[in-house]
Amino acid sequence: MFRKQGFTSQSRRASAVLLLVAGFFITVILWGFSRLPFHDDLERRTLDLRFRLFPTVESADDEIILVLLDGNSMDRLPWPVPRGLYADVLDILQDWGAKVVGFDILFDTPSVYSAMEDSIFGAAAADGNTCFVMALLNRSGSPIPENAIVPCTVSPGAGLDSAFFCTPPNSMIAAGATLLGSTNDVQDPDGVFRSVRLLTATPRGTAPSLPLAVAWLAEGRPSMEYSADGLSMGDVTIHTMGNCRLQLRFHGPTGTYRSFPLSDLTAALNARALGEPCPIDTSVFDNAIVLVGYAAPALYDLKPTPYSPQCPGVEVLATAADNILNGDSIVKYPGWVSFTGALLVSFFTALFLAFTKRIALGAAMAFLPTILFLGLSLLLFAHGYWLETIWPASAGILTILSGGILLFNLENRRKQEIRNAFSQYLSPAVVAQVTRDPGLLILGGAKRRMTVFFSDIKGFTTISEKLSPEELVTLLNRYLTRMTDLILETGGTVDKFEGDAIIAFWGAPIHFPDHAARACRTALLCQKAHGPMNNELTSDGFPELVTRIGLATGEMVVGNMGSGKRFDYTVMGSTVNLGSRLEGVNKVYGTSIIVSPDTVSEAGGEFIFRELDSVRVVGQKTPVIIYQLVCFRNEATPELISILEGYASALELYRKGAFREAAAKFMEHAEADRPSGVMAERCLAMAEDTGGKREDWDGVFDLQSK
């Protein structure tokens, strides 16, 4: 009664189909939204979060060193910094073994101090691998210098941005440069720098960016080839986006790479001139890549990055050079991977919602695919892969919401159906009382002495295999209707139907002092109803039905069991379990109705009972005496009384362990009485095992099956 059963298999399948369809359309709609600019902004924010969650400072290349013109250096050095000083710094870096030195400073105007400075600076640059920055232009400017071009094979269809002019360094400085590189990069729409352009097409050839120029020289000027798959530089493959852009993999916040203030290097110059010990460890510059640039806020070369709104631009270039040299940039998965991931998230979310029986558990598990997808995206990011998360995760969440609404509506509809079917489980008198006192349905249970009823059709599996589904449903409906009517007529409450089985009880929600008698009366009436019912069934082509019934009386808990939103009005306890077992014990003794001792003692003198045996039922250790409910007392015949008296005498011998004598006594009525035949066979078998008698026999038979 009031049982909020889970969806049937058919309704669950239907719910799953609806949820899967909803999940598919949600995924497609969100995929469309993912093409809009605002989605890209959100996705980039999640990329920044991943950077902050998984810093890899230890992976930063320690051969990349920064020399920074910071605020302290500006206070200690003349401004503008003399080109001659830069030349001296370049000389000392080359002396210390620097492999490549790159200047992220555009020396496009002559020195304010002396033209000779530019010549000296250019000459110093010519002594080693030195790169300078230039600005690429499209409309006007200077021609692209020859030393701004790197040999690179560009495959057909591999798109590149183009430039026709440039702003190079001062001609005397540019003449000494090994290679010029550009830094013409624009931030993402939200203002953060997350990528750099590596190559640009010019009339003279392909021009590298400053980090690519530095990396190319550091690697010994290997051959390069750019295709739609990325940029190959010697043995290193660099994954790129469209137009040869590198998605940067930041290893950590500002200060990740080892850096020295420019003033520290000038101090080293002074110390060398004076013959004093060098104030810095020069060994770190051996075979290093050195990038020189601005870090002071007043010089306006601070760029927003995923870690900081103000990061020196030269550190962004250092990150790019590191990614190029070590092949560890971020690789973004194509859109079809995200679409597939979103479909899988929605698919499994729908399945969890539809097929998890407990709604709360299903709702919790429905979040699992989304959580696993987010966890997978983080795991992939830790290995350098960027998988979109915003819209696939949104697909999972929206599937949960839409599924929750759908299942909520289906649940409400099912509740209404249960309320409409309420009167089918209770007698009209009970329905009237429950209607007057809704408090009877409050969640919770109470201990009450009652009688429980279990019934089952003999050989139902065999019967069901011989009938079509439609015929089986018709047969069950006719049978259950007749049995239920008899239960309700005596004031019983139908707990539930389990296939062909009926579970009912007397004594709740309305208490009847004679609940045991009502249950016994109903059991006998059900058996009597089989005669006319079977005549009708056989005339309609159905098989005859035989029902076995178990009754047990005692203390049990009755009430609405479950949660505030999902509960059953049912009974539970050891007495209920005993009633279930007694129904099955009928198979052993060939009987139709077996009852517990308390049922016998409380049913009154209206009925004839036979003490069958003392047994241990499966699942209970305490022995129980079982009784057969034979008939109404006014229906007992002399022949029946004789059979029952003979059985009682034989049972007394059986309990004393006199198995041969008991078998002989049981055999007197074995043909007319099935229980006597069963006990006779058992006694003969036990006599053969024990030599006829067993002194340590306690009279209790252990049942081996339910």
C-alpha positions as CSV (number, residue, x, y, z in Angstrom):
1,M,0.0,0.0,0.0
2,F,1.2,3.5,-0.9
3,R,4.2,1.9,-2.4
4,K,6.2,4.3,-4.5
5,Q,7.7,1.7,-6.7
6,G,10.5,2.5,-9.1
7,F,9.7,2.8,-12.7
8,T,9.1,-0.4,-14.5
9,S,11.7,-1.6,-17.0
10,Q,9.5,-0.3,-19.9
11,S,9.0,3.1,-18.3
12,R,12.7,3.3,-17.5
13,R,13.6,2.6,-21.0
14,A,11.1,5.2,-22.2
15,S,12.6,7.7,-19.8
16,A,16.1,6.9,-20.9
17,V,15.1,7.5,-24.5
18,L,13.6,10.8,-23.7
19,L,16.6,11.9,-21.7
20,L,19.0,10.8,-24.4
21,V,17.1,12.7,-27.0
22,A,17.0,15.8,-24.7
23,G,20.8,15.4,-24.0
24,F,21.5,15.2,-27.7
25,F,19.6,18.4,-28.5
26,I,21.1,20.2,-25.5
27,T,24.5,19.2,-26.8
28,V,23.8,20.5,-30.3
29,I,22.3,23.8,-29.0
30,L,25.3,24.3,-26.7
31,W,27.7,23.5,-29.5
32,G,26.1,26.4,-31.5
33,F,26.5,28.7,-28.5
34,S,30.1,27.6,-28.2
35,R,30.8,29.3,-31.6
36,L,29.9,32.7,-30.0
37,P,32.7,35.0,-28.7
38,F,31.5,35.1,-25.1
39,H,32.0,31.3,-24.9
40,D,35.6,31.6,-26.0
41,D,36.2,34.2,-23.3
42,L,34.8,31.8,-20.6
43,E,36.8,28.9,-22.0
44,R,40.0,31.0,-21.9
45,R,39.2,31.8,-18.3
46,T,39.1,28.1,-17.5
47,L,42.5,27.7,-19.3
48,D,43.9,30.4,-16.9
49,L,42.5,28.5,-14.0
50,R,44.1,25.3,-15.1
51,F,47.5,27.1,-15.4
52,R,47.1,28.3,-11.8
53,L,46.0,24.9,-10.6
54,F,48.9,23.1,-12.2
55,P,52.0,25.3,-12.2
56,T,55.1,23.5,-13.5
57,V,57.9,25.9,-12.4
58,E,60.3,23.0,-12.1
59,S,59.8,22.3,-15.8
60,A,60.9,25.7,-16.9
61,D,64.2,25.6,-19.0
62,D,67.0,26.7,-16.7
63,E,69.1,27.6,-19.7
64,I,66.9,30.6,-20.4
65,I,68.0,33.6,-18.4
66,L,66.5,37.1,-18.3
67,V,68.4,40.4,-18.0
68,L,65.9,43.0,-16.9
69,L,65.9,46.7,-17.0
70,D,63.8,47.0,-13.8
71,G,63.0,49.9,-11.6
72,N,66.1,49.5,-9.5
73,S,68.3,49.5,-12.6
74,M,66.7,52.7,-13.8
75,D,67.5,54.4,-10.5
76,R,71.1,53.3,-10.7
77,L,71.8,53.8,-14.5
78,P,71.6,56.8,-16.7
79,W,68.5,57.2,-18.8
80,P,68.3,56.5,-21.7
81,V,70.7,53.6,-21.0
82,P,73.7,54.2,-23.3
83,R,74.1,51.9,-26.2
84,G,77.7,51.5,-25.2
85,L,76.6,50.0,-21.9
86,Y,74.5,47.5,-23.8
87,A,77.5,46.7,-25.9
88,D,79.6,46.1,-22.8
89,V,76.9,43.8,-21.4
90,L,76.7,41.9,-24.6
91,D,80.5,41.5,-24.6
92,I,80.5,40.1,-21.1
93,L,77.6,37.7,-21.7
94,Q,79.5,36.4,-24.7
95,D,82.6,36.0,-22.6
96,W,80.6,34.0,-20.0
97,G,79.6,31.6,-22.7
98,A,76.0,32.7,-23.6
99,K,74.8,30.7,-26.6
100,V,72.4,33.3,-27.9
101,V,71.5,36.8,-26.7
102,G,68.2,38.4,-27.7
103,F,67.2,42.0,-27.1
104,D,63.5,42.7,-26.7
105,I,64.2,46.4,-27.1
106,L,63.5,48.2,-30.3
107,F,66.7,50.3,-31.0
108,D,65.0,52.0,-34.0
109,T,66.4,55.5,-33.3
110,P,70.1,56.7,-33.2
111,S,71.8,56.9,-29.9
112,V,71.1,60.2,-28.1
113,Y,74.7,60.1,-26.8
114,S,76.8,59.3,-29.9
115,A,76.5,57.6,-33.3
116,M,79.7,55.8,-32.4
117,E,77.7,53.9,-29.7
118,D,75.4,52.3,-32.3
119,S,78.5,51.2,-34.3
120,I,80.1,49.7,-31.2
121,F,76.9,48.0,-30.3
122,G,76.5,46.5,-33.8
123,A,80.1,45.3,-33.8
124,A,79.6,43.6,-30.5
125,A,76.5,41.9,-31.8
126,A,78.4,40.6,-34.8
127,D,80.8,38.7,-32.5
128,G,78.1,36.1,-31.5
129,N,74.6,34.9,-32.0
130,T,72.6,38.0,-31.4
131,C,69.0,38.8,-32.1
132,F,67.2,42.1,-32.1
133,V,63.5,42.9,-32.3
134,M,61.8,44.6,-35.2
135,A,58.2,45.7,-35.8
136,L,56.4,44.3,-38.8
137,L,54.1,46.6,-40.8
138,N,51.7,46.3,-43.7
139,R,51.2,49.8,-45.1
140,S,54.4,51.7,-44.9
141,G,57.9,51.5,-43.4
142,S,61.3,50.2,-44.3
143,P,61.9,47.2,-46.5
144,I,62.3,43.8,-44.8
145,P,66.1,43.3,-44.1
146,E,67.8,40.2,-45.4
147,N,68.8,39.1,-41.9
148,A,65.1,39.1,-40.9
149,I,64.4,36.0,-43.0
150,V,64.9,32.4,-42.0
151,P,64.9,29.5,-44.5
152,C,61.6,27.6,-44.1
153,T,59.6,25.4,-46.4
154,V,55.9,26.4,-46.2
155,S,53.5,23.7,-47.4
156,P,50.6,24.7,-49.7
157,G,47.5,25.5,-47.7
158,A,49.4,26.3,-44.5
159,G,48.2,29.8,-43.9
160,L,50.5,32.6,-42.6
161,D,49.9,36.2,-41.7
162,S,51.7,38.6,-44.0
163,A,53.7,41.9,-43.7
164,F,55.4,44.0,-46.3
165,F,57.4,46.5,-44.3
166,C,59.0,46.8,-40.9
167,T,60.6,49.1,-38.4
168,P,64.1,47.7,-37.9
169,P,66.7,48.6,-35.4
170,N,69.1,51.4,-36.2
171,S,71.0,50.4,-39.4
172,M,74.4,50.1,-37.6
173,I,72.9,47.9,-34.9
174,A,70.8,45.9,-37.5
175,A,73.9,45.3,-39.5
176,G,75.6,43.4,-36.7
177,A,72.5,41.3,-35.8
178,T,72.6,37.7,-36.6
179,L,68.9,37.6,-37.0
180,L,66.0,40.0,-36.5
181,G,62.7,38.7,-35.0
182,S,59.3,40.3,-34.6
183,T,57.1,40.6,-31.6
184,N,53.9,41.6,-33.4
185,D,51.5,39.8,-31.2
186,V,48.1,40.8,-30.1
187,Q,46.4,39.7,-26.9
188,D,43.2,37.6,-26.8
189,P,39.9,39.6,-26.8
190,D,39.9,39.6,-23.0
191,G,43.3,41.4,-23.1
192,V,45.5,38.5,-21.9
193,F,48.5,37.2,-23.9
194,R,48.2,33.4,-24.4
195,S,49.8,32.9,-27.8
196,V,52.5,34.2,-30.1
197,R,52.9,34.2,-33.8
198,L,56.0,32.3,-34.9
199,L,56.3,33.0,-38.7
200,T,55.1,35.8,-40.9
201,A,55.1,35.8,-44.7
202,T,56.9,38.8,-46.3
203,P,58.0,39.6,-49.9
204,R,61.5,38.6,-49.1
205,G,60.6,35.3,-47.3
206,T,59.4,34.0,-43.9
207,A,60.2,36.3,-41.0
208,P,60.5,34.7,-37.5
209,S,59.3,36.0,-34.2
210,L,62.0,36.9,-31.7
211,P,61.5,33.7,-29.6
212,L,61.7,31.5,-32.8
213,A,64.8,33.4,-34.0
214,V,66.5,32.8,-30.6
215,A,65.5,29.1,-30.5
216,W,66.5,28.5,-34.1
217,L,70.0,29.9,-33.5
218,A,70.3,28.0,-30.2
219,E,69.5,24.8,-32.0
220,G,72.2,25.4,-34.6
221,R,70.0,26.7,-37.4
222,P,68.2,23.5,-38.3
223,S,66.0,23.1,-41.3
224,M,62.4,24.2,-40.8
225,E,59.1,23.2,-42.5
226,Y,55.7,24.6,-41.8
227,S,52.5,22.7,-42.7
228,A,49.0,22.4,-41.4
229,D,50.2,19.9,-38.8
230,G,52.6,22.4,-37.2
231,L,56.2,23.7,-37.5
232,S,59.1,21.2,-37.6
233,M,62.5,22.5,-36.6
234,G,65.1,19.8,-36.8
235,D,64.0,17.0,-34.5
236,V,61.5,19.2,-32.7
237,T,57.9,19.3,-33.7
238,I,56.0,22.4,-32.6
239,H,52.2,22.2,-32.5
240,T,50.6,25.4,-33.8
241,M,47.2,26.9,-34.3
242,G,46.1,28.7,-37.5
243,N,48.6,31.2,-39.1
244,C,51.5,29.5,-37.2
245,R,50.5,30.7,-33.7
246,L,51.9,29.0,-30.7
247,Q,49.6,28.4,-27.8
248,L,51.8,29.2,-24.8
249,R,52.3,26.8,-21.9
250,F,53.1,29.1,-19.0
251,H,55.1,27.2,-16.4
252,G,54.4,29.6,-13.5
253,P,53.9,33.1,-12.4
254,T,56.2,36.1,-13.0
255,G,59.7,35.2,-11.9
256,T,59.6,31.6,-13.1
257,Y,62.7,32.1,-15.2
258,R,66.0,33.1,-13.5
259,S,66.6,36.8,-14.0
260,F,69.3,39.4,-13.2
261,P,68.8,43.2,-13.1
262,L,70.7,45.0,-15.7
263,S,72.4,47.0,-13.0
264,D,73.9,43.7,-11.6
265,L,75.6,43.1,-14.9
266,T,77.0,46.7,-15.0
267,A,78.3,46.0,-11.5
268,A,80.0,42.9,-12.8
269,L,81.5,45.1,-15.6
270,N,82.9,47.5,-13.0
271,A,84.3,44.7,-10.9
272,R,86.1,43.2,-13.8
273,A,87.5,46.6,-14.7
274,L,88.8,47.0,-11.2
275,G,90.1,43.5,-10.9
276,E,87.6,42.6,-8.2
277,P,85.6,39.4,-7.7
278,C,82.5,39.2,-9.8
279,P,79.4,39.9,-7.7
280,I,77.2,37.3,-9.6
281,D,77.6,33.6,-10.5
282,T,78.8,33.7,-14.1
283,S,78.6,30.0,-14.6
284,V,74.9,30.1,-15.1
285,F,75.4,32.0,-18.3
286,D,77.5,29.2,-19.9
287,N,75.6,27.9,-22.9
288,A,72.6,29.9,-21.9
289,I,70.0,31.7,-23.9
290,V,69.8,35.3,-22.6
291,L,66.9,37.6,-23.3
292,V,67.3,41.3,-22.4
293,G,64.2,43.4,-21.9
294,Y,62.1,45.8,-19.8
295,A,60.6,45.1,-16.4
296,A,60.0,48.6,-15.0
297,P,56.4,49.7,-15.1
298,A,57.4,53.1,-16.4
299,L,58.6,51.5,-19.6
300,Y,55.2,50.1,-20.5
301,D,56.2,46.6,-21.5
302,L,54.1,44.7,-18.9
303,K,51.6,42.3,-20.4
304,P,48.6,40.4,-18.8
305,T,49.1,36.7,-18.6
306,P,47.1,33.9,-17.0
307,Y,49.1,34.3,-13.8
308,S,49.4,38.0,-13.5
309,P,47.9,41.2,-15.0
310,Q,51.5,42.6,-15.2
311,C,54.2,40.4,-16.5
312,P,57.3,41.6,-18.3
313,G,56.9,41.1,-22.0
314,V,60.3,39.6,-22.3
315,E,59.2,36.8,-19.9
316,V,56.3,36.0,-22.3
317,L,58.9,35.7,-25.0
318,A,61.0,33.5,-22.8
319,T,58.0,31.2,-22.3
320,A,57.6,31.0,-26.1
321,A,61.3,30.2,-26.6
322,D,61.1,27.5,-23.9
323,N,58.0,25.9,-25.5
324,I,59.7,25.9,-28.9
325,L,62.9,24.4,-27.7
326,N,61.3,21.7,-25.6
327,G,58.2,21.0,-27.7
328,D,55.9,21.4,-24.7
329,S,53.4,24.0,-25.8
330,I,49.7,23.7,-25.2
331,V,47.8,21.6,-27.8
332,K,44.1,22.3,-28.2
333,Y,41.9,19.5,-29.2
334,P,39.7,20.1,-32.2
335,G,36.0,20.9,-31.8
336,W,34.8,17.4,-32.7
337,V,36.6,15.9,-29.7
338,S,34.7,18.4,-27.4
339,F,31.5,17.5,-29.2
340,T,32.1,13.8,-28.7
341,G,32.9,14.4,-25.0
342,A,29.7,16.4,-24.5
343,L,27.6,13.7,-26.1
344,L,29.2,11.1,-23.9
345,V,28.6,13.2,-20.8
346,S,25.0,13.8,-21.7
347,F,24.5,10.1,-22.6
348,F,25.8,8.7,-19.3
349,T,24.0,11.4,-17.4
350,A,20.8,10.4,-18.9
351,L,21.4,6.7,-18.2
352,F,22.2,7.3,-14.5
353,L,19.1,9.4,-14.1
354,A,16.9,6.9,-15.9
355,F,18.2,3.6,-14.5
356,T,19.2,4.4,-10.9
357,K,16.2,3.3,-8.8
358,R,16.7,5.7,-5.9
359,I,16.1,9.2,-7.2
360,A,18.5,10.8,-4.7
361,L,21.3,8.4,-5.7
362,G,20.5,8.8,-9.4
363,A,20.7,12.6,-9.1
364,A,24.1,12.3,-7.3
365,M,25.4,9.8,-9.8
366,A,24.2,12.0,-12.7
367,F,26.9,14.5,-11.8
368,L,29.5,11.8,-12.1
369,P,30.0,12.0,-15.9
370,T,30.5,15.8,-15.7
371,I,32.9,15.5,-12.8
372,L,34.9,12.7,-14.6
373,F,35.0,14.9,-17.7
374,L,36.3,17.8,-15.8
375,G,38.8,15.6,-14.1
376,L,39.9,14.2,-17.5
377,S,40.3,17.7,-18.8
378,L,42.6,18.6,-15.9
379,L,44.6,15.4,-16.3
380,L,45.0,16.1,-20.0
381,F,46.1,19.7,-19.3
382,A,48.8,18.4,-17.0
383,H,50.2,16.7,-20.0
384,G,49.9,19.7,-22.3
385,Y,46.5,19.2,-23.9
386,W,43.6,21.7,-23.8
387,L,40.2,20.2,-23.9
388,E,37.2,22.6,-23.9
389,T,35.2,22.2,-20.7
390,I,32.6,25.0,-20.5
391,W,30.0,23.8,-22.9
392,P,30.5,20.0,-22.5
393,A,30.2,20.4,-18.7
394,S,27.1,22.7,-19.3
395,A,25.6,19.9,-21.5
396,G,25.9,17.5,-18.5
397,I,24.4,20.0,-16.1
398,L,21.5,21.0,-18.4
399,T,20.8,17.3,-19.0
400,I,20.6,16.8,-15.2
401,L,18.2,19.8,-14.9
402,S,16.0,18.8,-17.8
403,G,16.1,15.2,-16.7
404,G,15.2,16.2,-13.2
405,I,12.2,18.1,-14.5
406,L,11.1,15.2,-16.7
407,L,11.5,12.6,-13.9
408,F,9.7,14.9,-11.4
409,N,6.7,15.2,-13.7
410,L,6.7,11.5,-14.3
411,E,6.9,10.9,-10.6
412,N,4.1,13.2,-9.9
413,R,2.0,11.5,-12.5
414,R,2.8,8.1,-11.0
415,K,1.9,9.4,-7.5
416,Q,-1.5,10.5,-8.8
417,E,-2.0,7.1,-10.3
418,I,-1.2,5.5,-6.9
419,R,-3.7,7.8,-5.2
420,N,-6.4,6.9,-7.8
421,A,-5.7,3.2,-7.1
422,F,-5.7,3.7,-3.3
423,S,-9.1,2.0,-2.8
424,Q,-7.9,-1.1,-4.6
425,Y,-5.6,-1.9,-1.7
426,L,-8.0,-1.3,1.3
427,S,-11.5,-2.1,2.1
428,P,-14.0,0.8,1.9
429,A,-14.2,1.0,5.7
430,V,-10.4,1.4,6.0
431,V,-10.4,4.0,3.1
432,A,-13.0,6.0,4.9
433,Q,-11.0,6.0,8.2
434,V,-7.8,6.9,6.5
435,T,-9.6,9.7,4.7
436,R,-10.8,11.0,8.0
437,D,-7.4,10.6,9.7
438,P,-4.6,11.4,7.3
439,G,-2.2,11.2,10.2
440,L,-2.3,7.4,9.6
441,L,0.0,8.0,6.6
442,I,2.6,10.0,8.4
443,L,6.1,8.7,7.8
444,G,7.2,6.2,10.5
445,G,6.2,2.9,12.0
446,A,4.7,1.4,15.1
447,K,5.0,-2.0,16.7
448,R,1.7,-3.8,16.7
449,R,0.5,-7.4,17.1
450,M,-1.0,-8.4,13.7
451,T,-1.3,-11.4,11.3
452,V,0.5,-11.4,8.0
453,F,-0.6,-13.3,4.9
454,F,1.6,-14.7,2.1
455,S,0.3,-16.6,-0.9
456,D,1.9,-18.0,-4.1
457,I,0.7,-20.0,-7.1
458,K,2.1,-23.5,-7.3
459,G,4.1,-24.0,-10.5
460,F,3.6,-20.5,-11.7
461,T,6.8,-20.5,-13.7
462,T,5.7,-23.5,-15.7
463,I,2.3,-22.0,-16.2
464,S,3.8,-18.7,-17.4
465,E,6.0,-20.4,-20.0
466,K,3.0,-22.0,-21.6
467,L,1.0,-18.8,-22.0
468,S,1.5,-15.7,-24.2
469,P,2.2,-12.4,-22.3
470,E,-1.4,-11.3,-23.0
471,E,-2.9,-14.5,-21.7
472,L,-0.7,-14.5,-18.6
473,V,-1.8,-11.0,-17.8
474,T,-5.4,-11.9,-18.2
475,L,-5.0,-15.0,-16.0
476,L,-3.2,-13.0,-13.2
477,N,-5.7,-10.2,-13.3
478,R,-8.6,-12.7,-12.8
479,Y,-6.9,-14.5,-10.1
480,L,-5.6,-11.5,-8.2
481,T,-8.9,-9.7,-8.4
482,R,-10.7,-12.7,-6.8
483,M,-8.2,-13.1,-4.0
484,T,-8.0,-9.4,-3.3
485,D,-11.7,-9.1,-3.1
486,L,-11.8,-11.8,-0.4
487,I,-8.9,-10.1,1.6
488,L,-10.7,-6.7,1.5
489,E,-14.0,-8.2,2.5
490,T,-12.5,-9.3,5.8
491,G,-10.9,-6.0,6.5
492,G,-7.4,-7.0,5.3
493,T,-4.8,-4.6,3.8
494,V,-3.0,-5.6,0.6
495,D,0.6,-4.7,1.1
496,K,1.8,-5.5,-2.4
497,F,1.7,-7.9,-5.4
498,E,4.9,-9.5,-6.5
499,G,4.1,-11.3,-9.7
500,D,1.7,-14.0,-8.7
501,A,2.4,-13.5,-5.0
502,I,0.1,-11.6,-2.6
503,I,1.2,-10.1,0.7
504,A,-1.5,-8.8,3.0
505,F,-2.1,-8.2,6.7
506,W,-4.8,-7.7,9.2
507,G,-4.7,-5.2,12.1
508,A,-3.6,-2.0,10.4
509,P,-4.2,0.8,9.7
510,I,-7.4,-0.2,11.6
511,H,-6.8,-2.6,14.5
512,F,-9.0,-5.7,14.7
513,P,-8.8,-7.7,17.9
514,D,-9.7,-10.8,15.9
515,H,-7.0,-10.3,13.2
516,A,-5.8,-13.9,13.4
517,A,-9.4,-15.3,12.9
518,R,-9.9,-12.9,9.9
519,A,-6.7,-14.1,8.3
520,C,-7.6,-17.8,8.8
521,R,-11.1,-17.2,7.5
522,T,-9.7,-15.4,4.4
523,A,-7.2,-18.2,3.7
524,L,-9.9,-20.9,3.8
525,L,-12.2,-18.7,1.6
526,C,-9.4,-18.2,-0.9
527,Q,-8.9,-22.0,-1.1
528,K,-12.7,-22.6,-1.5
529,A,-12.9,-19.9,-4.2
530,H,-10.5,-22.0,-6.4
531,G,-13.2,-24.5,-7.2
532,P,-15.6,-22.2,-9.2
533,M,-12.7,-20.0,-10.3
534,N,-10.8,-23.0,-11.8
535,N,-14.0,-24.2,-13.6
536,E,-14.2,-20.8,-15.2
537,L,-10.5,-20.8,-16.1
538,T,-10.5,-24.2,-17.7
539,S,-13.6,-23.4,-19.7
540,D,-11.7,-20.4,-21.1
541,G,-8.6,-22.5,-22.0
542,F,-6.5,-21.6,-18.9
543,P,-4.9,-24.1,-16.5
544,E,-6.2,-24.7,-13.0
545,L,-4.5,-22.8,-10.3
546,V,-3.4,-24.1,-6.8
547,T,-2.5,-21.6,-4.2
548,R,-0.2,-22.1,-1.2
549,I,-0.7,-19.8,1.8
550,G,1.4,-18.9,4.9
551,L,0.1,-17.1,8.0
552,A,2.0,-15.8,11.0
553,T,0.8,-13.8,14.0
554,G,3.0,-11.8,16.3
555,E,4.7,-8.4,16.9
556,M,5.7,-6.5,13.7
557,V,6.4,-3.0,12.7
558,V,3.8,-1.4,10.5
559,G,3.7,2.0,8.9
560,N,5.1,4.2,6.2
561,M,8.7,3.1,5.7
562,G,11.2,5.2,3.7
563,S,11.9,8.9,3.2
564,G,9.6,11.8,3.2
565,K,9.3,11.6,-0.6
566,R,9.4,7.9,-1.1
567,F,7.8,5.4,1.3
568,D,5.9,2.2,1.5
569,Y,3.0,1.4,3.9
570,T,4.2,-2.1,4.8
571,V,5.1,-4.4,7.6
572,M,8.5,-5.8,8.7
573,G,10.0,-7.9,11.4
574,S,10.8,-11.5,12.2
575,T,7.1,-12.5,12.2
576,V,6.8,-11.2,8.6
577,N,9.8,-13.3,7.6
578,L,8.3,-16.3,9.3
579,G,5.0,-15.9,7.4
580,S,7.0,-15.8,4.1
581,R,8.9,-19.0,5.0
582,L,5.7,-20.8,6.1
583,E,4.1,-20.2,2.7
584,G,7.1,-22.0,1.1
585,V,7.0,-24.9,3.7
586,N,3.8,-26.0,2.1
587,K,5.9,-27.5,-0.7
588,V,7.6,-29.9,1.7
589,Y,4.4,-31.2,3.3
590,G,2.0,-31.1,0.3
591,T,-0.3,-28.7,2.2
592,S,-2.2,-25.6,1.2
593,I,-2.1,-23.4,4.3
594,I,0.5,-23.5,7.1
595,V,0.3,-21.1,10.1
596,S,2.4,-20.2,13.1
597,P,1.6,-21.3,16.7
598,D,0.5,-17.8,17.7
599,T,-2.0,-17.8,14.9
600,V,-3.5,-21.1,16.2
601,S,-3.7,-19.7,19.8
602,E,-5.4,-16.5,18.7
603,A,-7.7,-17.7,16.0
604,G,-10.3,-19.2,18.4
605,G,-12.3,-22.3,18.1
606,E,-13.8,-21.6,14.6
607,F,-11.1,-23.7,12.9
608,I,-9.5,-27.1,12.8
609,F,-5.7,-27.1,12.9
610,R,-3.2,-29.9,12.7
611,E,0.2,-29.8,14.3
612,L,2.5,-30.8,11.4
613,D,6.0,-30.7,12.7
614,S,8.7,-28.8,14.5
615,V,11.2,-27.2,12.1
616,R,13.9,-24.7,11.7
617,V,13.0,-22.5,8.7
618,V,15.7,-21.0,6.5
619,G,17.0,-17.8,8.0
620,Q,15.9,-18.5,11.6
621,K,17.8,-20.5,14.2
622,T,14.9,-20.9,16.7
623,P,12.7,-24.0,16.1
624,V,9.1,-23.3,15.4
625,I,6.1,-25.7,15.6
626,I,4.1,-25.4,12.4
627,Y,0.4,-26.1,11.9
628,Q,-1.8,-26.8,9.0
629,L,-5.1,-24.9,8.8
630,V,-7.3,-27.7,7.7
631,C,-10.9,-26.3,7.6
632,F,-13.7,-24.6,9.5
633,R,-14.6,-26.7,12.5
634,N,-18.2,-27.2,11.4
635,E,-16.9,-28.8,8.2
636,A,-14.8,-31.6,9.9
637,T,-15.9,-35.1,9.0
638,P,-15.3,-38.3,11.0
639,E,-12.8,-39.5,8.4
640,L,-10.9,-36.3,8.7
641,I,-10.9,-36.5,12.5
642,S,-9.5,-40.1,12.2
643,I,-6.7,-39.0,9.9
644,L,-5.7,-36.1,12.2
645,E,-5.7,-38.3,15.3
646,G,-3.6,-40.9,13.5
647,Y,-1.1,-38.2,12.4
648,A,-0.9,-36.9,16.0
649,S,0.0,-40.4,17.3
650,A,2.6,-41.0,14.6
651,L,4.1,-37.5,15.2
652,E,4.6,-38.4,18.9
653,L,6.5,-41.5,17.9
654,Y,8.5,-39.5,15.4
655,R,9.6,-37.0,18.0
656,K,10.7,-39.8,20.4
657,G,13.0,-41.1,17.6
658,A,11.1,-44.3,17.0
659,F,11.2,-43.8,13.3
660,R,10.1,-47.4,12.2
661,E,7.0,-47.3,14.4
662,A,6.3,-43.7,13.4
663,A,6.6,-44.7,9.7
664,A,4.2,-47.5,10.1
665,K,1.7,-45.3,11.8
666,F,2.0,-42.6,9.2
667,M,1.5,-45.1,6.4
668,E,-2.0,-45.9,7.7
669,H,-3.3,-42.7,6.0
670,A,-0.6,-42.0,3.5
671,E,-2.8,-42.6,0.5
672,A,-5.6,-40.3,1.7
673,D,-3.4,-37.7,3.3
674,R,-0.4,-36.1,1.6
675,P,1.3,-34.9,4.8
676,S,1.1,-38.4,6.3
677,G,2.8,-39.8,3.1
678,V,5.6,-37.2,3.3
679,M,6.3,-38.0,7.0
680,A,6.2,-41.7,6.3
681,E,8.9,-41.4,3.6
682,R,11.0,-39.2,5.9
683,C,10.8,-41.7,8.8
684,L,11.7,-44.6,6.6
685,A,14.8,-42.7,5.4
686,M,15.8,-41.7,8.9
687,A,15.2,-45.3,10.2
688,E,17.6,-46.6,7.6
689,D,20.2,-44.0,8.5
690,T,20.0,-44.6,12.3
691,G,19.1,-48.3,12.5
692,G,15.5,-47.6,13.4
693,K,15.9,-45.3,16.4
694,R,17.9,-42.2,17.3
695,E,18.5,-41.5,21.0
696,D,19.9,-37.9,20.5
697,W,17.0,-36.8,18.3
698,D,15.6,-33.4,19.3
699,G,12.5,-33.7,17.1
700,V,13.4,-30.7,15.0
701,F,13.7,-31.0,11.3
702,D,16.0,-28.5,9.5
703,L,14.4,-27.2,6.3
704,Q,16.9,-26.8,3.4
705,S,15.0,-24.4,1.2
706,K,12.7,-21.4,1.5
